[in-house]
Amino acid sequence: MARQTGLIAALDTQDPVTAKAWAQAVGPSAGAVKLGLEFAYAAGFQAVADVAGSTPLFLDLKLHDIPNTVGAAVRALSYLRPRMLTLHASGGRAMMEAARQACDEAFPADARPVLLAVTVLTSLDDHALAETGVTDGARAQVLRLGKLALQAGIDGLVCSAHEIAPLRDALGDAPLLVTPGIRPAGSQAGDQKRVMTPGEARQAGADWIVVGRPITQAADPAAAAAAIAAELAG
Ligand SMILES: O=C(O)c1cc(=O)[nH]c(=O)n1[C@@H]1O[C@H](COP(=O)(O)O)[C@@H](O)[C@H]1O
């Protein structure tokens, strides 16, 4: 039986009014809203808290620095009470362990965010990855970084839906798998390379899919989000 797959709506904008309107539009369909680098840098972290309101917040800051700095950053943002928080697995074991330790110390036990390690960005294909020095392909790198992240105490992985099956084979059912690079049939891939439709990602076993522009750039974001939620419900 397929796992239940939820929708996370990526609200990528610089404008708090637009973000708030999108958050309201996707509210009935999405299990969380994702606010990330663009919004936080432009609007500030108080606006992040305001837009999320009572909706679970996926805080996508993709932390990647030395362990001391990442640990301190996690402590500093604990007041935002994110439900999920991202960091780059390529920052290494000690960096991820520092993030986990900071979470354990700075958050109440019942409010610790789910830590998600980004493995290989969905905008990278094997060729682009090879240009960074990783020559055995996205799948192998996702597996390598996924194993490392879990050993370091990370709760889940951000990957493309193409890597779900090999990750489940290698790591079992426990890790949360969160997949961006989702495109409903007929929509533009844009800068995304390793893409799947919502229904395909559900069949593959994603716990969450992350969808931005196919919702936010639709003529009717509420309807676009509802259609994706319906596709996930099968
Ligand atoms: O961490 C992420 O959320 C993320 C990781 C990744 O590998 N690929 C990826 O697209 N994302 C995010 O997922 C969202 C995808 O947006 P759309 O391409 O507009 O659907 C963006 O906010 C990205 O920052």
PDBQT file of the ligand as one rigid body, heavy atoms in Angstrom, charges set to zero:
ROOT
HETATM    1  O1  LIG A 301      15.099  22.135   0.201  1.00  0.00    +0.000 OA
HETATM    2  C1  LIG A 301      14.237  22.327  -0.660  1.00  0.00    +0.000 C 
HETATM    3  O2  LIG A 301      13.080  22.575  -0.323  1.00  0.00    +0.000 OA
HETATM    4  C2  LIG A 301      14.587  22.112  -2.063  1.00  0.00    +0.000 A 
HETATM    5  C3  LIG A 301      15.581  21.177  -2.309  1.00  0.00    +0.000 A 
HETATM    6  C4  LIG A 301      15.819  20.754  -3.618  1.00  0.00    +0.000 A 
HETATM    7  O3  LIG A 301      16.659  19.881  -3.875  1.00  0.00    +0.000 OA
HETATM    8  N1  LIG A 301      15.109  21.317  -4.633  1.00  0.00    +0.000 N 
HETATM    9  C5  LIG A 301      14.173  22.282  -4.405  1.00  0.00    +0.000 A 
HETATM   10  O4  LIG A 301      13.542  22.729  -5.378  1.00  0.00    +0.000 OA
HETATM   11  N2  LIG A 301      13.940  22.726  -3.125  1.00  0.00    +0.000 N 
HETATM   12  C6  LIG A 301      12.968  23.819  -2.876  1.00  0.00    +0.000 C 
HETATM   13  O5  LIG A 301      11.686  23.412  -3.301  1.00  0.00    +0.000 OA
HETATM   14  C7  LIG A 301      10.981  24.486  -3.929  1.00  0.00    +0.000 C 
HETATM   15  C8  LIG A 301      10.609  24.050  -5.324  1.00  0.00    +0.000 C 
HETATM   16  O6  LIG A 301       9.931  25.079  -5.967  1.00  0.00    +0.000 OA
HETATM   17  P1  LIG A 301       9.290  24.899  -7.409  1.00  0.00    +0.000 P 
HETATM   18  O7  LIG A 301      10.378  24.440  -8.325  1.00  0.00    +0.000 OA
HETATM   19  O8  LIG A 301       8.786  26.267  -7.728  1.00  0.00    +0.000 OA
HETATM   20  O9  LIG A 301       8.188  23.864  -7.262  1.00  0.00    +0.000 OA
HETATM   21  C9  LIG A 301      11.901  25.701  -3.892  1.00  0.00    +0.000 C 
HETATM   22  O10 LIG A 301      11.493  26.511  -2.801  1.00  0.00    +0.000 OA
HETATM   23  C10 LIG A 301      13.280  25.130  -3.632  1.00  0.00    +0.000 C 
HETATM   24  O11 LIG A 301      14.054  25.986  -2.824  1.00  0.00    +0.000 OA
ENDROOT
TORSDOF 0
